[in-house]
């Protein structure tokens, strides 16, 4: 178990923007010590042939030369970012957690990465992913307990932020691959509305569901990154006393007793702090939503990988082989039916929230704390319906289990209202600290 905690994003960002080059170089030196201490245990990053710290020092020198005046420095000036290894970054090979040749699966740098670089962010390295973000866990361990999974498929991104190796990281979510690892690792995870962050330059899993997401040490960091990554970012409504809906029914029943007991305790804390709490029956068709999501993901995954799988089938994990074989059984009409479910679910959710005056839904971010062992990345069911609907979701840390493993509170907003969701999350973050 590491003794690292995620950095305070706002303080670090301000110090980098207003400070000297020497401050940045001292920061890199401190980070190098942290990296050498914890990365060999956590395994958050894909290994580079040369350790990145000489490169980082050179990059910081160039950055301060480009922006000599503090007032001219952009919003993410000097912020180090980990990037999930299914997202293309110039100068870094993309392996997707697989043995496939990088020149076969490579591509142009992702727009999301370019947008971060354009405002002064520095790419620290590629983070470990489950193979092709689907099946086949990598070596990453949970920084809070090294014998437990960090979650997935954005395993390395969550663990890197949790271990204090970087204040910001990119991941992707097709079912629960941002929110669940964020919860397991005790950091903030933000999955925006479907298509609000461009997915070009990302190896697809299921294009109808794939969403680029953010890991950060706190809501301030997630909001700063989102404001850059999402084109047309707007100001948010201030929510001093949000009305939060609990989606009772078959969905919530999928959470384990430990997670539910903790969740209801968090609800009590929020109510005492002034938030409104409403229990609402929702997702009575949870079984069908689950069927639609998983079959759509398998079907599109099989289509995306058809040519590669034909050439390199022996390099695919057994889980991915089975996913492709299942996916081949779904014809185009069936997959289109499951895509329609996405829109119907989203419309029903929006209508329910409006009818009950709900600011956001809340739920456990996972069925429980991170399970022991590295063969599985845990159950994604608590994230599935919201991803299928394409609505924005954020997970914030909300305490720990008896074994000192983190719990996450999942906050679900209205479609395309990402700015308001992060505003609500910031308010909840404050209410929970009271």
C-alpha positions, 0 to 999 in steps of 0.5 A: 500500500502506498503512502501517496495521495493525489496532489491538490490540482489547483495548488499545483497548477497555480504554482506551475503557472506563476512559478519559475523554471526552477520550481518546475525542475524541482517538481520533476525531481520530486516526481522522479523520486516518487516514480522510482518508489511506487511505479515498480509496485503499482505498474501504472505506466507502459514501460519506456525504453528510456525513463521519461525524466530527462525528456520532461526536463527538456520539455519544461525548459522549452515550455518556460521559454515559449511562455516566459511571462506568467500572465501568458501561460495557458490553463494546463501549463506544465500539468503532466498527463498520463494517456491510456494506451489505446489513445494515439500520442505522437512519439509514443507507440500504441499497443492497446495492451496487446502484442499486435505490432504498433505500426499495424494499430497505430494512427494519428494523434488524438484530438483530445491529446492535441487539445491538452498539449495546446494549453500547456499540458505535458504527456508523461507517458502511456498508461496500462490498459486492459487489452483493447479496453475490453478483456485481458487485465494488465499488471497494474495494481491498486495503490491502496492495496497492491493485492487488489485490482485498480479496476479497468479498463483504464487501469493505469490512468486511475492508479497513476493519479491515485499514486501521485504519479500525475495529477491528470490522466485520460481514459475511455469508457464503453461500459464502466472503464472510467467510473469504476477504476476511479472509485476503486482507486479513490480519485475523481473520474469524469465520463462526459456526454457521448461525443462531447470529447472527440474520439478520433485517434482512439482505437475503438471498442464500440463506436456507439458507446466509446467515450473519452474520459478524465481522471483527476485528483479532484473536481477542480482538475477534472473541470479544468481538463473538461473545459479544454477537451470539450469544445464550446464549454459553457458556464455552469449553474450554481447548485447550492442545494441540489436535489439528488435522486436515488434510482430504486429498483432492479438497478440499485439491487445489483450493488453489494450490501457493503456498498449499499450500506455505505451509500445510504450513509453518504446520502444521510450526510448529504441530507444533513448538509442541505441536499435534497434526497428523493427515492425514485423507481427507475430502470425497471427494465435493467435486464434488457438495458444490460443485454442491449449494452453488452451485445452492442459492445460485442457486435461492434468490437467484432466489427472493429477488429475483424481484419486484425483478428483474422491476421493476429488471432493468437495474440488476442486474450481469451476474453477478447476472442470470446467477445469477438465470437459472440459479436459475430452472431449479431446481425446489423438489424439486431445491433441497430435495435440496441442502438435505439435502446440508447436513445429511448433510455436517455429520453426516459431518464431526462423525462423522469428527472424533469418530472421529479425535479431531480438535479442529478441521480446518485448511486454507488460507483461500483458494486463494492470496493475493489476486489482482491486479485488481478485476474478481473477488474471488477463488476461494471454493472453500476455504470452500464445504464448511464453509459448506454444512455450516453449521459455524463457521469462523475465519481468522487471519493466518499470514504473507505471500507473496513479494509481501507479500500475507497468507495466512490459516489457516482453522480449522473447528470442530464445529457449534454449538461456536463458543465452543470454536472461538474458544478453539482459534483463540486458542491457535493464535494464541499457538502461531504467535507462539512 
